[in-house]
Amino acid sequence: MRVLVSVLLLAATLRAQPPNLPNTEELEQELKRFLDVFVVLRDQSADPLDLDAAFYHGAIPGMLRTLDPHSVFFDREQYEQLREMQKSVAKGFGSVVSVLPGRVIVLQTMNGSPSQKAGLAPGDEILAVNNIALQALTLDQLIEVLGATRQSQAHLVVKRPGTAGLMNFTLTPAELQAPSVDRAFLIAPGVGYVRATSFDEDTGTKLKDAIESLGGEKLKGLVLDLRDNPGGVVTSALDAASLFLKPGQRLLAARGRSSKTQEIDAPPLAHPYPFRMAVLVNGKTASAAEIVSGALQDHDRATVIGEPTFGKGLVQSVSPLHEGTGLALTTAFYYTPSGRSIQRPLRSGELSGVTQVKERPLHKTDSGRPVRGGGGIEPDIVVEPPPPSRLMYVLEASASFPNFATEYTRRVKPLPEDFDITSAILDEFRAWCSERRIRPGVADWTVDRDYIASRVKQEILNQGRSVAAGDEVEFKRDPVVRRAVQELSSATTPTSK
């Protein structure tokens, strides 16, 4: 009865308020409607009424469903779990793997990590995790299984090329420091490439450090890769955007029905980099990453390239409630400098009093280019991944590239500093494929030869040197990155839609 008592006390308090406070008659009427239904259920339902279930899992979640899918109620156990998650640190085993349907192959183990200490090596194939065979699992199922192992001890069954029998490993997860800015190199003469995978507390600082390592203000251009970046700490995203925008330029606005509009500008002492920029985005670019993309696009500071972003621009507040429960409530929306709402239309409606988005309104950048709001950030230049050819699909699905690389790197140690793919290595790979009944025709091989050479080099570097070295090969092949470099090498301004 504790929940009902709280509701009744609230109603009594409202009636007892002095006359100079706001009129609460309407709220009292709404509470009476609720209590009328409750009394009927309590007195006449066939089974006794479980108050916790009725309120915590019925009435309150049902009320929140009329708002938006991100406003949720946490019962006592859920709220405690949320608080523990906020205090916890990232844990894992320190291995980088290639995940294919039914197959997980180790590419790299980090120095001092549980994976390296246990003896896992590049090229090892993980066959089972905690007695779950991986062969029949889909990609999504594999990712779910691998993710679930990060917080507790895991038993792995592993097949190592060239070794008879299977190997068993028991790994205990440890705290890991995964940098949010994890790649920085010159993608072309004078053009830097930097990838930010999230926005943590120090991402702005790490981004500046990465740019300085590549030449800082001496760079001619920068490709900032925010693809698959789910966001994170908004203040860190604002710090990042301030690296490229002039003092006083608008970064962000937050507006809600019952909260004061908040507008944030680049700090007066900002010293932005002068080089040209391209920002890469896709459907998994969200939240804080969209704030950065939108600010740079609205001020015509960068050309945004790739695919439309996710569209999450909500300000959420988590409030503790009675009896150890909690409430995550959408209290406002984020807007870009031109006034665009980042948030895509919500499935179940929006905040009370806010008009639901039916059409995506047009806004204009500083130079007058039209941009649309209310559904993420639309790129200035749309570049979608090309569909794979039949040969590419077969080679990727069979894990031919990492498997060949495993055999090659076990035989060729260490890799030469100037390692590159030669015709002899490609001929060796083609013969290796033929032994495994992958025998493409001359025309198919010729069409995909450049792709094959790049993938073979990437996987050999992944296992023989580092995943970072392999990534450089991949990004130079990436059509979105290539288009960005092309834009930065030209003398044009951002493309109008």
N, C-alpha and C positions, 0 to 999 in steps of 0.2 A: 504493500500500500504506500511505500515511500514516494513513488512517482506521483500517484494521485494526490497525496497530501501536498506535494510541492505545487501542483496545479491549483488546488483549492486555496493555498496560502497566497499564490499570486493573484487570484481573483479577489480575495479579501483585501489584499494590499491596495489593489487598484481602486476598490470602492472607498477605502479609507483615506485616499489622497486628498490634500487640501484643494480648495477650488481654484487656486492660482496656477496649478499645474495643468498641462494639456488635457483636454477632454478624453477620457478613456472609455466612454460608453460603447463605442464601436468594438473595441478590443474585448470588453466584457461580454458583448453579444456573441462574438466569435467563440470565446471560451465556453459560453453556455451551450452553444450548438455542439461543441465537442463533448462536453460533460453529459448532455442528454443522451447521446449515442452510447457513451461509456456506461452509464447507469443501466440502460436496457441490456447491453451485453453482459454486464456483471450479474444482473438479476435473472435473465431469461435464457442465456446460452446453455446448450445441452451439456457442455463440459465446463468445468471451472476455468475461469479466466486467468491466464498466466500474465501478470502485469508486465514483467520484463519483456516477454515476447510481444505483447500487445503494443507497448510503447516503443521499446528499443528496436524491434525488428518489424514493426508494422506502421504505427501512426507517424512516428518521426521520419523514418526513411521515405514513407509515402509522401509526406509533405515536401521533402526536399527534392523528390523526383519531378515535381512540377517546376523546379527552377532550372537547373542545368546538370549535366552528368558529372560535374566535378565537385559539386557541393555534397558532402557526405557526412553522416553521423557515425561516431565511433563509440561502441559500447565500452564497458570497463576494460575488457581484455584487449580489444582492438586499439584503444587509446594508449594503453600501456605498451603494446607492441610498437606503435608509432613513436612513442617517446624513446624506446630503446633503439629503434632504427636511427633516430636523429642523433643519438649519442655514439652509435657504433662506427667502426672504421671499415674501410674496404678490405676484404680478405680474399685470398685466392691461392693458387698453386704456382703462379709465375711462369706459365707456359703459353706460348702462342701456337694456336692450332689452325689447321685448314679443315673446315667442316663441309662435307659433301653428303648427299643422301646416303645414309647408312655407313658413313666412314668419317673417322676423325684421325687426322695425321698431325703429329707434332712437327712444328716448323722451327721452334726456338724455345730454349729454356733460359730464364733470366738468372744472372749471377746471384748465388746465395739463396735462390728460391727453393721452396719445397720440392718442385719438380726436378731441379738440378741436383739437389742433395740426394734425392731418391734414386737417381740414375737414369731418368728419362732422357732420350736423345733425339735430335732431329731425324725424321724419317720413321720413328716408331708409330705404329698404328694402334690406337686404343680400340679394343674389340668389345669391352664391357666395362661398365661403371656400376659398382655396388650391385653386382649380379644382374644388371640390366644389359642385355645384348643390344648393341647399337646397330646391327646390320639391317634390321627391318624398320628402323625409325626414320621419320621424315626429318627435313631440316629443322622445322619448328620444334619437333619433339626432341631432337638432339640438343638444340640450344637450351631447351627447358631442363633436360637432364644435367647438362654440364653446369648450368647456372645454379641448380639446386645443390651441387656438391661443394660450393665455395665456402659454406659456413660450418661444415662438419667434415670429419675424416672420411676419406673416400678410398675404396679398393678398386684398383684398375687391373684389367687383364690386357696385356700388350703383346703385339707381334712385332718382332724386330727383324727387318730384312737381313738375310744371311745367317740367321740364328735358328737352330732347330728348336722346336717346342715353343711354348708360350711363356711369358714372363709375368710375374705378379708384383704390383707395387701398392704400398699403402701410403697415402699422402695426407698430411695434416695441414689445413690451410693456415696461412700466416698473414699478418698485416702487410699490405703492399702499397707502394707509392706509385700509382699510375699517373703520369703527367698528363694534364689536360691539353698541353701543347706538345705534341709528340713527334712532329716531323717538321724539319726546317732545312732547306737546301736550295741551291740555285737550279731552277728548272730550265733556264736559258741564260745566255750572257746578260748580266745585269738585272735579271728578273728572279725574284725570290718566290719560293713556295713555302707556305706555313699552314699547318693543319691544327685546328683547335677542335678537340673531340667533345668538350663540355666547357661550362663556365663555372669553375671552382673559385674559392676565395682569392687565389693568387693568379688567375688566368691572365688578367691584364698585365701584370708584371712579367709573367712568363712569355707572353706574346711580344712585349717590348724587347726582352732579352733575346728572343729568337730572331727578331728583325735586326737587332744590332749585330748579332753573330754573322749575318749575311751581308752586312755593309751599311745598315741604317739609312741615313739620308742619301747616301751615294747610290742606292738602288734606283734603277730606272722604272721599275714596276714591282708590284707584289700581287701574288695570287693567294687570297685568304680562303682556305677551304673549310666551310662550315657544314658540309654534307654530313648527315647522320648525327649532327650535334643536337642533343635533346634539350639544351638550355642549361639552367642551373641558377647560380646566384646573379640576380639582376644587377646589383651594384658592380660586380665584376664585368658584366657585359657593357655597362656604361663606361667603365674605365677603359675597356678595349676600344669602344667607339671614339672616345676622347683622344686616342692616339692619332686619329686621322681627320678630326673636324676642328674648325677654328673656334677660338674662345667665344662663348656666348651663343653658339649655334645650338638649336634645340636638339636634344637627344630623345626625349620621351615625354609623354603626358599620360597620367592615370586619372580616370574619371569614373565615379560611381554615383549611385542614386543618393546615398546618405553620407558620402565622404567628400571632403574638400578636394577640388581638382589640384593635382600635383604636377608641376612642370619642372623638368630637369634639363639644364643646359650644360654644354661643355664648360669646364672651369675656366676662369679668367686667365689663369697662368698656363693653360694648355699650349703645348708646342708641337703641333701636328706634323707628321711626316709629309713631305711634298710630292712623293712619287705617285704615279697613277696606280689604280687598283682594280682588281676584279675579285668579286666574292662569289664563291661556288655554293649552291644550295640544292636541296632536293626535298622529297616528301617527308623525310625524317628530320629536317631542320626545324626546330621548334623553339617556342618560348623566348628565352634570353638571346638565342642565336638569331631569331627573327627580329628582335629589337635592334641588334647591330646591323643586320642586313637592311632593314627598313630605313634606319637613320642615314646610312651611307647612300642608299638609293635616293631618298628624298632630297638630299643636299647635292645630288649629282656628283658625289665623291667617288663612287665606284660603279662599275658595270656589274650587274647581278646576272649570273649565268647558271643555267641548269634547268631544274624543274620547280614548279610551285611548291612552296613550303607547307608545313603541316597546318598552321593556323591556330596556335594556342597563345592567346594574349589575355589571360585572366590574372587578376590580382586576388590571391586567396589568403584568408586569415584563418588560423587554427586557434579556437578558443576552448579553454577548459570549462566543463560544465559540472553540474551536480553529480555526486557519487562516483567521481573518477571517470566520467565520460567526456567526450569532446566533440567539437563541430568544426569541420572545414567548410568555410562558406566563401563563395565568390562575392567579393565586395566592390570590385571595380574592374575596368577594362583598360588595357594598354593601347595607346595610340601613337603612331609614328609622327614625326615633325609636321607632315603635311595634313595631319588629322585623320589618317587612315586607322581604322580598327584592325588590329592584327587577328582578332578572334574570328574564326569561321562560324557560320550559323550553328547554333546549338541544337541538339536533337530534340530536347524537351522544353525549349523555351529559354528565356533569359531572366535577368533580374526584374522584379516587379517594377513597373514604371518605365522600363527601357524598351523602346520599339524593336521588335525582332527584325533581323536583317533579312530582307526578301530579295533585294537586288544589290549588287556590289557597286557602291557609288564611286564616281570618278573624283580623283584629287590630282593635284599637280605638284611636280617637283619644283625646286628653286628656279630651274630654267624653263618651266612651263610644260614639261613632258607629262602626259597623262599616266596616272597609276591608279589601280583599283584597290579599294579597301574591303574589309569584311570577309577575308578568307585567306589569310596568310600573305606572303610576299610573292608576287608574280615576277619571274626573272625578266630582265630586259632582253635577254637572248635565251631562247629555249633550246636546250640540247639534251636529247634523250639517248640513253644507251642503245647502241645498235643491236639488233637481234643476232644471236650467234648462228653461224653456218652449221650445217649438219656435221662436218668434221670437227669444228670447235666444240660442239655439244658432246660428241663421242669422247674426245680427248679429255674434256673437263669431267664428265660423268664417270669416267673410268679411272680418274686420278692419275692419268699417265704422266703429267708434268711433275708432280711431287715424287712419284715413285721412281721415275727415271733419275730425278735429281738426287734422290737418296743413294742410289747405286753409284752415280757419278762422283758425288762428294766423298763417299767412302773410299773410292779408288784414287781420286785426285786430291791430295792433301799436301800443303795448304793450297787454296786457290791462288793463282797469280794475282798480284796487285792490279794489273791491267787486264783482268779476265774479261773476255768478250766471247760471243758466240761466233764460231767459225763454221764454214761449210762442212768440215769434218765432223763437228759435234752434231750438226743437224742431220747428217747422213747416219750417224750412230743412233740418234733418236728415232729416225725413220725405220732403221733396221730393228731397233728395240720394239717399236710398235708392231711391226710386221710379225715378229715372233709371238705376239699376243693377239694376233688375228685382226689387227687394225691396219688395213692396207688401202689407203686412199688412192684415187686415181691421180695422174699427173696434174690434171686441171685443178682438182680440189686442193692439192698440196701447193700448187703455185699461187692460187688465190689467197690462201691463208698463211703463206710462208712467213711473212713479216710478223704476223701475230704469233705463230708458233715459235719463231726465234726469240721474240720478246718474252713469252711465257716460260720457255726453257731457261733463259738467262735469269728471269725473276726467281724461279724456284731453286736454281742452283745457288744463287746468292742468298736466298732465304735460309737455306740449310748450311751453306758453306761459309757464310760471313755473318749476316744479320738480316732480320726482317726489314729493318730500315733501309738497307741497301737494296733489297728486293722491291720495296715500295717505290723507290726512285724510278726503277725500270717501269713499274706499273703506271705511275702517274704520267710519265712521259708518253705512254701509249694511250692514256685515258682521253677520249674525245672531248670531254668537258674541259679538262686542263689544257689541252691543245688549243681549243677555241679561245680560252682565256689568254694564253700566251700570244695568240694571233691578234686579239684585240689590243693588248698592251703594246704590241710591236707596231700597231698602226697609229695614225695621227688623228683618229676619229674620236668623238665624244660618245657617251652612252647612247645606245640605239633607242629611238622612240618606238613605242608600240603602235 
